[in-house]
Amino acid sequence: MPQRPRPIFILNLFEGTDLAFEADSQESAEGLCRTSWFVQALDRFRADKRGSASSPCYRTRPATDAEAAMYRQVADEFAECGRSLFVANLGDLGGTTK
């Protein structure tokens, strides 16, 4: 029986920057967004892109079908990297994510 793919979640940092990642559930995705190492990485990313590193309350939402397809297409290229966390910036893919 084929394994059902894990859900994809979107984290909108600012206009045009939607980060996508897999998690077991909405609760798991929200929990990841509260871990100190993930918040620090997001803050550094925000500072590099916008010059602002202040941490808003990072919140996720389920990906649309189109967003999940874009994420999986990119993630497939890195599948040999193992079970590490993979985060894709869908805004860098040049498509509209909404």
N, C-alpha and C positions, 0 to 999 in steps of 0.2 A: 504494500500500500504506500503510495507516495506521501512523503511528509508535507504537511501544510506549511507554507512559508510564514515566517514570523511577520507580525504587522510592522509597518513603517510609520514613523512619527516625524512630524515637522516642527522645527523650532525656528520661529521667525525672529531674527535679531533686529533687523531694520529693513526698510523698503528694498526689495531686490536681493535680499540675502536670507534664503530659507535653507536651513541645514536639515538634512534627512538622516535618520538612523533607525536601526531595528531595535525592538524591545519586545519582551514577552507580553506586555500589557501597557495600558495607559499609566497605571500605577508605577510600573517599572521605569517607564520613560520619565515620568515626573520625578521619581526617586533619583535617577541618574542626574537630572538637572539640578539636584540639590547637593550632590557630592562636591566636596571642596576642590578636588583635582579637575573636575569637569567645568565647574564655574570659573576656576582660574584660567583654564584653556579658552573658554568662551570670552572672558574678559580680555585676554591678550589678543584674540582674534578681532574683537570689537575695536580695541585700541589701534590695531594695525590698519583696519579698514576705515574707521571713522574718527579716530583720535579721542574716543571716549571709552573709558574702561569701567565706567560705573555699572554695577551689576543690577539690572532690573530683576524682577522675579521671573526667571526663565520658565516659560510654560510651553507645553507641547500640545499638538492636536494630531489626530489621525491624518495620514496622508490621503490625498485623493488618488484615484486609480492612476491618473497620469503621472503624479508625483512618485508614486510607488514604482511605476514602470521605469521612470528615469533613474531612480535610485538603483533598482535592481540591474539595470543595464550597466551602470558604472561599477557597482559592487561586483558584478560577475568578472570584471577585468582584474580584480584583486582577490579572487576567491582562493588562490593558492596561499594567501597570507595566513590562513588559519582562522581561528575563532576570536580574533581581536575585534575591538569595536571599530567600525568603519563609519565615518561621518562624511557625507557628500554635501557640498555647497551647490544646491540646484540652481541658484542664481548664476553661477559660473558656467552653467551648461548652455546658457543662451536662450532658454525657453521660459515661457510664462508658466508659473507653477500653480496659478489659481484659475 
